[in-house]
């Protein structure tokens, strides 16, 4: 958003006070009053407009600021609409139910925590939502652990680790799409680049959970059997339901098709597959694609897991994104963020410093505000110019914003994800935090990458510790 021209450059103290006031309003509203993010974001937007009017900035300029900020997210808006359609079509066709059923087949008494992590990761990738995964499959595992008298904190840590791996790596995830779209990085290129930190973090966490898993000689996996039977009763569990739409999505991504077209192709192929076991009317099909699929298996947990998707389901997320982007646009138009950034810019002149600085910024927003969307947004928009100055490609910043933003949110007790997970699983955030190995390792690995320069993509060759001004131009490094 540095492309948005500031109308003033306020004193540093004034900029700090106004930004802290905005953070206070949003933070208290979300954390203390448990308000949906839309309302505090709207209030903060109005407060900034009032501040701008007091500073004699014409309203037309203020409107221009939040409109320019919101406009920058229009690519994400259309992508999210297509994600809603894809989710609905993949559930209706049996793609997602089949993939979830396959994940449950992996469950056994051996290496229990590792299996919990793997299954929640599979479901997370399938549905693209960490919180949905936690509230359904995660809750089932908590019930099993209670019956077996197994540590609930470790179980919750495995659930959170798997669910947020799925959230990061799924092309259906709103945070993954948001991080890539804001920085103009191809969705699948963003996911591919995240593998450098995400896959090692996942494997290391998997080994740790394997060693920590208790010995279970006899277990009652009745809940899992109930889930599987409920899925089978839908009549949607067939290998081709999963393989064909998934293969189409993979082929389009291999040929580097735009994310919107890849998702559209995945949805269309799923609709064609659905004709094998159902022949809906055109009106019924349009209704499912708009309002989402409604599951009626009679198994509450299965119905909760599969009743989702549709273009309409994206309205709330899109509202948050547009409000957050509008807020960000005003922060830049009023010169507040540029003033703060100017005061620390001299400290951010090396690859190492901008990676660590952006990671700390993402963590700070999560801790202060507890909102992962704002964490991704403010980190991406604030640090993009500095990444360019030190010769780092945008996909490095999109990766950092997820490694230190998306997966850190569930570890903050007063954050949106932290409060939700604790209320659903009944395990305090502070108890499962030490066992959320994947989330912690993702942060550690992204900082190590910044310090060593490994796995980073450059637009020009820059030593990790060399100031940006000393950088030569236009040599390609991978």
BASEKOL-611970 format. One record per residue (C-alpha): residue number from 1; residue in one letter; x, y, z. Coordinates in Angstrom, 1 decimal, always signed. Each point is the difference from the previous one (the first is absolute). Layout:
residues N
(NUM 'A' (X Y Z)) ...
end
This chain:
residues 478
(1 'X' (+0.0 +0.0 +0.0)) (2 'X' (+3.0 +2.3 -0.2)) (3 'X' (-1.4 +0.6 -3.5)) (4 'X' (-2.7 +2.0 +1.8)) (5 'X' (+1.2 +3.6 +0.2)) (6 'X' (+0.0 +1.3 +3.6)) (7 'X' (-1.7 +3.4 +0.5)) (8 'X' (+2.1 +0.8 +3.0)) (9 'X' (+3.0 -1.2 +2.1)) (10 'X' (-1.1 +0.4 +3.6)) (11 'X' (+2.4 +0.2 +3.0)) (12 'X' (+1.2 -3.4 +1.1)) (13 'X' (-1.7 +0.3 +3.4)) (14 'X' (-3.3 +0.9 -1.6)) (15 'X' (+0.3 -3.0 -2.4)) (16 'X' (+0.7 -2.4 +2.9)) (17 'X' (-2.9 +1.3 +2.0)) (18 'X' (-2.5 -0.3 -2.8)) (19 'X' (+1.1 -3.5 -1.0)) (20 'X' (-0.1 -1.1 +3.6)) (21 'X' (-3.5 +1.4 +0.3)) (22 'X' (-1.1 -2.0 -3.1)) (23 'X' (+1.7 -3.2 +1.3)) (24 'X' (-1.7 +0.6 +3.4)) (25 'X' (-3.5 +0.4 -1.5)) (26 'X' (+0.4 -3.1 -2.1)) (27 'X' (+1.8 -2.1 +2.6)) (28 'X' (-2.5 +0.8 +2.9)) (29 'X' (-3.0 -0.5 -2.3)) (30 'X' (+1.2 -3.4 -1.2)) (31 'X' (+1.6 -1.3 +3.2)) (32 'X' (-2.1 +1.4 +2.8)) (33 'X' (-3.4 +0.5 -1.6)) (34 'X' (+0.5 -3.0 -2.4)) (35 'X' (-1.4 +2.1 -2.9)) (36 'X' (+0.2 -1.2 -3.6)) (37 'X' (+3.0 +1.7 -1.7)) (38 'X' (-2.3 +1.9 -2.4)) (39 'X' (-1.3 +2.4 +2.7)) (40 'X' (+3.3 +1.1 +1.6)) (41 'X' (+1.5 +0.3 -3.5)) (42 'X' (-2.8 +2.3 -1.0)) (43 'X' (+0.3 +2.1 +3.3)) (44 'X' (+3.8 +0.3 -0.6)) (45 'X' (-0.7 +1.1 -3.6)) (46 'X' (-2.3 +2.7 +1.2)) (47 'X' (+2.4 +1.2 +2.7)) (48 'X' (+2.7 +0.4 -2.6)) (49 'X' (-2.4 +2.0 -2.2)) (50 'X' (-0.8 +2.3 +2.9)) (51 'X' (+3.8 +0.4 +0.7)) (52 'X' (+0.6 +0.9 -3.6)) (53 'X' (-2.8 +2.6 +0.0)) (54 'X' (+1.5 +1.5 +3.2)) (55 'X' (+3.3 +0.2 -1.9)) (56 'X' (-1.8 +2.0 -2.8)) (57 'X' (+0.4 -2.8 -2.6)) (58 'X' (-2.8 +0.2 -2.5)) (59 'X' (-2.5 -2.8 +0.4)) (60 'X' (+0.4 -0.8 -3.7)) (61 'X' (+3.6 -0.8 +0.6)) (62 'X' (-0.9 -2.2 +3.0)) (63 'X' (-2.6 -1.8 -2.1)) (64 'X' (+2.7 -0.4 -2.7)) (65 'X' (+2.3 -1.6 +2.6)) (66 'X' (-2.4 -2.7 +1.3)) (67 'X' (-1.4 -0.6 -3.5)) (68 'X' (+3.6 -0.6 -1.4)) (69 'X' (+0.7 -2.3 +2.9)) (70 'X' (-3.2 -2.1 -0.6)) (71 'X' (+0.6 +0.0 -3.8)) (72 'X' (+3.4 -1.7 +0.6)) (73 'X' (-1.9 -3.1 +1.3)) (74 'X' (-2.4 -0.4 -2.9)) (75 'X' (+2.1 -2.9 -1.4)) (76 'X' (-0.5 -1.8 +3.3)) (77 'X' (-3.7 +0.7 +0.0)) (78 'X' (-0.6 -1.8 -3.3)) (79 'X' (+2.3 -2.8 +1.1)) (80 'X' (-1.9 -0.5 +3.2)) (81 'X' (-3.3 -0.2 -1.9)) (82 'X' (+1.4 -2.8 -2.1)) (83 'X' (+1.3 -1.7 +3.1)) (84 'X' (-3.5 -0.1 +1.5)) (85 'X' (-1.3 -1.5 -3.3)) (86 'X' (+2.8 -2.6 +0.0)) (87 'X' (-0.6 -1.1 +3.6)) (88 'X' (-3.7 -0.5 -0.7)) (89 'X' (+0.6 -1.9 -3.2)) (90 'X' (+2.7 -2.2 +1.6)) (91 'X' (-2.3 -0.9 +2.9)) (92 'X' (-3.0 -0.7 -2.3)) (93 'X' (+2.1 -2.1 -2.4)) (94 'X' (+1.4 -2.0 +2.9)) (95 'X' (+3.6 +1.2 -0.5)) (96 'X' (+0.4 +1.4 +3.6)) (97 'X' (-1.9 -2.8 +1.7)) (98 'X' (+2.1 -2.7 -1.8)) (99 'X' (+3.2 +1.7 +1.0)) (100 'X' (-1.1 +0.3 +3.6)) (101 'X' (-1.0 -3.7 +0.1)) (102 'X' (+3.4 -0.9 -1.3)) (103 'X' (+1.6 +2.0 +2.8)) (104 'X' (-2.0 -1.9 +2.6)) (105 'X' (+1.3 -3.3 -1.4)) (106 'X' (+3.4 +1.0 +1.2)) (107 'X' (-1.1 +0.1 +3.7)) (108 'X' (+1.4 -2.8 +2.2)) (109 'X' (+1.2 -0.4 +3.6)) (110 'X' (+3.6 +0.3 -0.9)) (111 'X' (+1.7 +3.4 -0.2)) (112 'X' (-3.2 +1.6 +1.1)) (113 'X' (+1.0 +3.7 +0.1)) (114 'X' (+1.8 -0.2 -3.3)) (115 'X' (-3.1 -1.5 -1.6)) (116 'X' (-2.2 +2.7 +1.5)) (117 'X' (+2.3 +2.6 -1.6)) (118 'X' (-0.1 -1.8 -3.4)) (119 'X' (-3.7 -0.5 -0.1)) (120 'X' (-0.8 +3.6 +1.0)) (121 'X' (+2.5 +1.2 -2.6)) (122 'X' (-1.7 -2.0 -2.7)) (123 'X' (-3.4 +1.3 +1.0)) (124 'X' (+1.4 +3.6 +0.3)) (125 'X' (+1.4 -0.2 -3.6)) (126 'X' (-3.4 -1.3 -1.2)) (127 'X' (-2.2 +2.6 +1.6)) (128 'X' (+2.5 +2.9 +0.1)) (129 'X' (-1.1 +1.0 +3.5)) (130 'X' (+1.9 -0.6 +3.1)) (131 'X' (-2.8 +1.0 +2.3)) (132 'X' (-2.5 -2.4 -1.8)) (133 'X' (+2.5 -2.8 +0.3)) (134 'X' (+0.5 +0.7 +3.8)) (135 'X' (-3.7 +0.2 +0.6)) (136 'X' (-0.8 -3.3 -1.7)) (137 'X' (+2.8 -2.5 -0.3)) (138 'X' (+2.0 +1.6 +2.7)) (139 'X' (-2.9 -0.2 +2.4)) (140 'X' (-0.4 -3.7 -0.8)) (141 'X' (+3.7 -0.6 +0.9)) (142 'X' (-0.4 +1.9 +3.3)) (143 'X' (-2.9 -2.3 +0.8)) (144 'X' (+2.1 -3.1 -0.7)) (145 'X' (+2.9 +1.3 +2.1)) (146 'X' (-2.4 +0.6 +2.9)) (147 'X' (-1.3 -3.5 -0.2)) (148 'X' (+3.6 -1.4 -0.1)) (149 'X' (+1.2 +2.4 +2.7)) (150 'X' (+2.7 +1.4 -2.3)) (151 'X' (+1.4 +3.5 +0.4)) (152 'X' (-2.5 +2.5 -1.4)) (153 'X' (+2.6 +2.7 -0.3)) (154 'X' (+2.2 -2.1 -2.2)) (155 'X' (-3.0 -1.1 -2.0)) (156 'X' (-1.1 +3.6 -0.5)) (157 'X' (+3.6 +0.9 -1.1)) (158 'X' (-0.1 -2.8 -2.6)) (159 'X' (-3.4 +1.2 -1.2)) (160 'X' (+1.1 +3.6 -0.3)) (161 'X' (+3.2 -1.0 -1.8)) (162 'X' (-1.8 -2.1 -2.6)) (163 'X' (-2.9 +2.4 -0.4)) (164 'X' (+2.2 +3.0 -0.6)) (165 'X' (+2.3 -2.0 -2.4)) (166 'X' (-3.1 -0.7 -2.0)) (167 'X' (-1.1 +3.7 +0.2)) (168 'X' (+3.4 +1.2 -1.3)) (169 'X' (+0.3 -2.6 -2.8)) (170 'X' (-3.5 -0.1 -1.3)) (171 'X' (-0.9 +2.0 -3.2)) (172 'X' (-3.5 +0.3 +1.7)) (173 'X' (+1.4 +2.0 +3.0)) (174 'X' (-1.0 +3.6 +0.3)) (175 'X' (+3.2 +1.0 +1.8)) (176 'X' (+2.1 -1.7 -2.7)) (177 'X' (-1.9 +1.7 -2.8)) (178 'X' (+0.2 +3.3 +1.9)) (179 'X' (+3.8 -0.1 +0.5)) (180 'X' (+0.6 -0.9 -3.7)) (181 'X' (-2.5 +2.5 -1.5)) (182 'X' (+1.1 +3.0 +2.0)) (183 'X' (+3.6 -0.4 -1.1)) (184 'X' (-1.0 -1.0 -3.6)) (185 'X' (+1.6 -3.5 +0.3)) (186 'X' (-1.6 -2.9 -1.8)) (187 'X' (-1.9 -2.1 +2.4)) (188 'X' (+1.7 -3.3 -0.8)) (189 'X' (+3.4 +1.7 -0.2)) (190 'X' (-0.6 +1.3 +3.6)) (191 'X' (-1.0 -3.5 +1.2)) (192 'X' (+3.0 -1.5 -1.7)) (193 'X' (+2.4 +2.5 +1.6)) (194 'X' (-1.5 -0.5 +3.4)) (195 'X' (+1.0 -3.7 -0.2)) (196 'X' (+3.6 +1.0 +0.8)) (197 'X' (-1.0 +0.8 +3.5)) (198 'X' (-3.4 -1.8 +0.4)) (199 'X' (+1.0 -3.5 -1.1)) (200 'X' (+3.1 -0.2 +2.3)) (201 'X' (-2.0 +1.5 +2.9)) (202 'X' (-2.7 -2.6 -0.6)) (203 'X' (+2.4 -2.9 -0.2)) (204 'X' (+1.9 +1.0 +3.1)) (205 'X' (-3.3 +0.4 +1.9)) (206 'X' (-1.1 -3.4 -1.3)) (207 'X' (+3.1 -1.6 +1.4)) (208 'X' (-0.4 +1.7 +3.3)) (209 'X' (-3.6 -1.1 +0.3)) (210 'X' (+1.0 -3.5 -1.0)) (211 'X' (+2.5 -0.3 +2.9)) (212 'X' (-2.5 +1.7 +2.4)) (213 'X' (-2.9 -2.3 -0.9)) (214 'X' (-1.2 -2.3 +2.9)) (215 'X' (-0.2 -3.8 -0.3)) (216 'X' (-3.6 -0.9 -0.6)) (217 'X' (-0.8 -3.7 +0.1)) (218 'X' (-3.7 +0.2 -0.3)) (219 'X' (-2.0 +3.0 -1.0)) (220 'X' (-3.6 +0.8 -0.7)) (221 'X' (-0.1 +1.7 -3.3)) (222 'X' (-3.8 -0.1 -0.2)) (223 'X' (-0.2 +3.7 -0.8)) (224 'X' (+2.2 -0.4 -3.0)) (225 'X' (-2.0 -3.0 -1.2)) (226 'X' (-3.2 +2.1 +0.4)) (227 'X' (+1.6 +2.7 -2.1)) (228 'X' (+1.1 -2.4 -2.7)) (229 'X' (-3.4 -1.7 -0.1)) (230 'X' (-1.7 +3.4 -0.2)) (231 'X' (+2.3 +0.9 -3.0)) (232 'X' (-0.8 -3.4 -1.7)) (233 'X' (-3.7 +0.6 +0.5)) (234 'X' (+0.2 +3.1 -2.2)) (235 'X' (+0.7 -2.2 -3.0)) (236 'X' (+2.7 +2.4 -1.1)) (237 'X' (+3.1 -2.0 +1.0)) (238 'X' (+1.6 -1.1 -3.3)) (239 'X' (+3.6 +0.3 -1.0)) (240 'X' (-0.8 +1.8 -3.2)) (241 'X' (-1.8 +2.7 +1.9)) (242 'X' (+3.3 +1.0 +1.6)) (243 'X' (+2.5 -0.8 -2.8)) (244 'X' (-1.6 +1.7 -3.0)) (245 'X' (-0.6 +3.5 +1.4)) (246 'X' (+3.3 -0.1 +1.9)) (247 'X' (+1.9 -1.1 -3.1)) (248 'X' (-1.6 +2.9 -2.0)) (249 'X' (+1.1 +2.5 +2.7)) (250 'X' (+3.5 -1.4 +0.0)) (251 'X' (+0.4 +0.0 -3.8)) (252 'X' (-1.2 +3.6 -0.3)) (253 'X' (+2.5 +1.0 +2.8)) (254 'X' (+2.8 -1.9 -1.8)) (255 'X' (-0.6 +2.0 -3.1)) (256 'X' (-0.1 +3.2 +2.1)) (257 'X' (-3.5 +1.0 -0.9)) (258 'X' (-1.4 +3.0 +1.9)) (259 'X' (-1.4 -1.0 +3.4)) (260 'X' (-3.5 +1.1 -0.9)) (261 'X' (+0.0 -2.2 -3.1)) (262 'X' (+1.5 -3.0 +1.9)) (263 'X' (-2.7 +0.3 +2.7)) (264 'X' (-2.7 +0.4 -2.6)) (265 'X' (+1.2 -3.2 -1.9)) (266 'X' (+0.1 -1.9 +3.3)) (267 'X' (-3.6 +1.0 +0.8)) (268 'X' (-1.2 -0.8 -3.6)) (269 'X' (+1.6 -3.4 +0.1)) (270 'X' (-1.6 -0.8 +3.4)) (271 'X' (-3.4 +1.0 -1.3)) (272 'X' (+0.4 -2.4 -3.0)) (273 'X' (+1.1 -2.8 +2.4)) (274 'X' (-3.1 +0.6 +2.2)) (275 'X' (-2.2 -1.0 -2.9)) (276 'X' (+1.1 -3.6 +0.5)) (277 'X' (-1.9 -0.3 +3.3)) (278 'X' (-2.5 +3.0 -0.3)) (279 'X' (-1.8 +1.9 -2.7)) (280 'X' (-1.0 +3.3 +1.6)) (281 'X' (-2.2 +2.6 -1.8)) (282 'X' (+1.8 +3.1 -1.2)) (283 'X' (-1.8 +2.0 +2.6)) (284 'X' (+1.1 -2.4 +2.8)) (285 'X' (+3.6 +0.0 -1.2)) (286 'X' (+0.1 +3.8 -0.1)) (287 'X' (-1.5 +0.1 +3.5)) (288 'X' (+2.8 -2.3 +1.3)) (289 'X' (+2.7 +2.1 -1.7)) (290 'X' (-1.4 +3.2 +1.5)) (291 'X' (-1.2 -1.0 +3.5)) (292 'X' (+2.2 -3.1 +0.5)) (293 'X' (-0.6 -3.7 +0.5)) (294 'X' (-2.3 -1.1 +2.9)) (295 'X' (+0.8 -3.4 +1.4)) (296 'X' (-2.8 -2.1 +1.4)) (297 'X' (+1.7 -3.3 +1.1)) (298 'X' (-1.5 +0.1 +3.5)) (299 'X' (+3.4 +0.0 +1.6)) (300 'X' (+0.4 +3.4 +1.5)) (301 'X' (+3.8 +0.2 -0.3)) (302 'X' (+0.0 -1.2 -3.6)) (303 'X' (-2.8 +2.5 -0.9)) (304 'X' (+2.0 +2.8 +1.6)) (305 'X' (+3.1 -0.9 -1.9)) (306 'X' (-1.7 -0.3 -3.4)) (307 'X' (-2.6 +2.8 +0.2)) (308 'X' (+2.1 +2.8 -1.4)) (309 'X' (+1.3 +1.7 -3.1)) (310 'X' (-1.8 +2.1 -2.6)) (311 'X' (+0.6 +3.5 -1.3)) (312 'X' (-2.1 +1.5 +2.9)) (313 'X' (+2.3 -1.6 +2.6)) (314 'X' (+2.8 +2.4 -1.1)) (315 'X' (-1.9 +3.2 +0.7)) (316 'X' (+1.1 +0.3 +3.6)) (317 'X' (+3.7 -0.6 -0.8)) (318 'X' (-0.2 +2.4 -3.0)) (319 'X' (-1.5 +2.6 +2.3)) (320 'X' (+2.9 -0.3 +2.5)) (321 'X' (+2.5 +0.2 -2.8)) (322 'X' (-1.5 +3.1 -1.6)) (323 'X' (-0.4 +1.8 +3.4)) (324 'X' (+3.6 -0.9 +0.9)) (325 'X' (+1.4 +1.1 -3.3)) (326 'X' (-2.0 +3.2 +0.2)) (327 'X' (+1.4 +0.6 +3.5)) (328 'X' (+3.5 -0.7 -1.3)) (329 'X' (-0.6 +2.5 -2.8)) (330 'X' (-0.9 +2.7 +2.4)) (331 'X' (+3.0 -0.7 +2.3)) (332 'X' (+2.2 +0.6 -3.0)) (333 'X' (-2.0 +3.0 -1.4)) (334 'X' (+0.2 +1.7 +3.4)) (335 'X' (+3.8 -0.6 +0.0)) (336 'X' (-0.2 -2.0 +3.3)) (337 'X' (+1.7 -3.2 -1.1)) (338 'X' (+2.5 +1.7 -2.3)) (339 'X' (+1.0 +2.2 +2.9)) (340 'X' (+0.6 -3.0 +2.3)) (341 'X' (+1.8 -1.9 -2.7)) (342 'X' (+2.2 +3.0 -0.8)) (343 'X' (+1.2 +0.0 +3.7)) (344 'X' (+1.2 -3.6 -0.3)) (345 'X' (+0.9 -0.2 -3.6)) (346 'X' (+3.8 +0.4 +0.6)) (347 'X' (-0.2 -3.2 +2.1)) (348 'X' (-1.5 -1.9 -2.9)) (349 'X' (+2.7 +0.1 -2.7)) (350 'X' (+1.1 -3.7 -0.1)) (351 'X' (-1.8 -3.2 -1.0)) (352 'X' (+0.4 -1.3 +3.5)) (353 'X' (-1.5 +3.1 +1.6)) (354 'X' (-3.1 +0.2 -2.3)) (355 'X' (-0.8 -3.7 +0.4)) (356 'X' (+0.3 +0.2 +3.8)) (357 'X' (-1.8 +3.4 +0.1)) (358 'X' (-2.9 -1.2 -2.1)) (359 'X' (-0.3 -3.2 +2.1)) (360 'X' (+0.0 +2.0 +3.3)) (361 'X' (-2.6 +2.4 -1.5)) (362 'X' (-2.3 -2.9 -0.9)) (363 'X' (+0.4 -1.4 +3.6)) (364 'X' (-0.6 +3.4 +1.5)) (365 'X' (-3.2 +0.6 -1.8)) (366 'X' (-1.3 -3.4 +1.1)) (367 'X' (+0.9 +0.7 +3.6)) (368 'X' (-1.3 +3.6 +0.0)) (369 'X' (-3.2 -0.5 -2.0)) (370 'X' (-0.4 -3.8 -0.2)) (371 'X' (-1.2 +0.1 -3.6)) (372 'X' (+1.9 -2.0 -2.7)) (373 'X' (-1.5 +1.8 -3.0)) (374 'X' (+1.4 +3.3 +1.3)) (375 'X' (+3.3 -1.7 +0.8)) (376 'X' (+0.4 -1.2 -3.6)) (377 'X' (-1.3 +3.3 -1.5)) (378 'X' (+2.1 +2.5 +2.0)) (379 'X' (+3.2 -2.2 -0.2)) (380 'X' (-0.4 -0.4 -3.8)) (381 'X' (-0.8 +3.6 -0.8)) (382 'X' (+2.5 +1.6 +2.4)) (383 'X' (+3.0 -2.1 -0.8)) (384 'X' (-0.4 -0.5 -3.8)) (385 'X' (+2.0 +3.1 -1.0)) (386 'X' (+2.9 -1.0 +2.3)) (387 'X' (+0.0 -3.5 -1.4)) (388 'X' (+0.4 +1.5 -3.4)) (389 'X' (+2.8 +2.2 +1.1)) (390 'X' (+2.1 -2.9 +1.3)) (391 'X' (-0.8 -2.0 -3.2)) (392 'X' (-2.4 -2.6 +1.5)) (393 'X' (-2.9 -1.3 -2.1)) (394 'X' (-3.5 +0.6 +1.3)) (395 'X' (-0.5 -3.8 +0.6)) (396 'X' (+2.5 +0.2 +2.8)) (397 'X' (-2.2 +2.6 +1.8)) (398 'X' (-3.2 -2.0 -0.6)) (399 'X' (+1.7 -3.0 +1.6)) (400 'X' (+1.1 +1.9 +3.0)) (401 'X' (-3.4 +1.5 +0.5)) (402 'X' (-1.4 -3.5 +0.3)) (403 'X' (+2.8 -1.5 +2.0)) (404 'X' (-0.1 +2.7 +2.5)) (405 'X' (-3.6 +1.1 -0.4)) (406 'X' (-2.5 -2.7 -0.9)) (407 'X' (+1.4 -2.8 +2.2)) (408 'X' (+0.9 +2.3 +2.9)) (409 'X' (-3.6 +1.2 +0.5)) (410 'X' (-1.2 -3.2 +1.7)) (411 'X' (+2.8 +0.3 +2.6)) (412 'X' (-1.3 +3.3 +1.3)) (413 'X' (-2.5 -0.6 +2.8)) (414 'X' (-2.1 +3.1 -0.8)) (415 'X' (+0.2 -0.3 -3.8)) (416 'X' (-3.0 -1.0 -2.2)) (417 'X' (+1.4 -3.5 -0.6)) (418 'X' (+1.3 -0.5 +3.6)) (419 'X' (-3.4 +0.9 +1.5)) (420 'X' (-1.8 -2.2 -2.5)) (421 'X' (+2.2 -3.1 +0.4)) (422 'X' (-0.1 +0.3 +3.8)) (423 'X' (-3.8 +0.2 +0.1)) (424 'X' (-0.4 -2.9 -2.4)) (425 'X' (+2.7 -2.4 +1.3)) (426 'X' (-0.3 +1.0 +3.6)) (427 'X' (+3.8 +0.3 +0.3)) (428 'X' (+1.5 +3.3 +1.0)) (429 'X' (+2.3 +1.6 -2.6)) (430 'X' (+2.8 +0.3 +2.4)) (431 'X' (-0.1 -3.8 +0.5)) (432 'X' (+0.1 -1.1 -3.6)) (433 'X' (+2.4 +2.8 -1.1)) (434 'X' (+3.2 -2.0 +1.0)) (435 'X' (-1.2 -3.0 -2.0)) (436 'X' (-1.0 +1.9 -3.2)) (437 'X' (+3.4 -1.0 -1.5)) (438 'X' (-0.9 +0.7 -3.6)) (439 'X' (-1.0 +3.6 +0.7)) (440 'X' (+3.1 +0.7 +2.1)) (441 'X' (+2.4 -1.7 -2.5)) (442 'X' (-1.5 +1.9 -3.0)) (443 'X' (+1.0 +3.3 +1.8)) (444 'X' (+3.4 -1.3 +0.9)) (445 'X' (+0.8 -1.2 -3.5)) (446 'X' (-1.1 +3.2 -1.7)) (447 'X' (+2.3 +2.0 +2.2)) (448 'X' (+2.9 -2.4 -0.6)) (449 'X' (-0.6 +0.4 -3.7)) (450 'X' (+0.3 +3.7 +0.4)) (451 'X' (+3.2 -0.2 +2.0)) (452 'X' (+1.7 -2.5 -2.3)) (453 'X' (-1.5 +1.1 -3.3)) (454 'X' (-1.0 -3.5 -0.9)) (455 'X' (-3.2 -0.8 -1.9)) (456 'X' (-0.5 +3.7 -0.8)) (457 'X' (-0.7 +1.2 -3.5)) (458 'X' (+1.7 +3.2 -1.2)) (459 'X' (-0.7 +2.5 -2.8)) (460 'X' (+3.6 +1.1 +0.4)) (461 'X' (+3.0 -1.5 +1.7)) (462 'X' (+0.3 +1.3 +3.5)) (463 'X' (+2.2 -1.4 +2.9)) (464 'X' (-2.1 -0.7 +3.0)) (465 'X' (+1.8 +2.6 +2.1)) (466 'X' (+0.7 +2.6 -2.7)) (467 'X' (-1.9 +3.3 +0.0)) (468 'X' (-2.5 +0.5 -2.8)) (469 'X' (+1.9 +2.9 -1.4)) (470 'X' (+3.0 -2.2 -0.7)) (471 'X' (-2.0 -2.5 -2.1)) (472 'X' (+0.7 -0.7 -3.6)) (473 'X' (-2.9 -0.2 -2.4)) (474 'X' (-2.0 -2.7 -1.9)) (475 'X' (+1.8 -3.3 +0.5)) (476 'X' (-2.3 -2.9 +0.7)) (477 'X' (+0.4 -2.3 +3.0)) (478 'X' (-2.4 -2.8 +1.0)) 
end
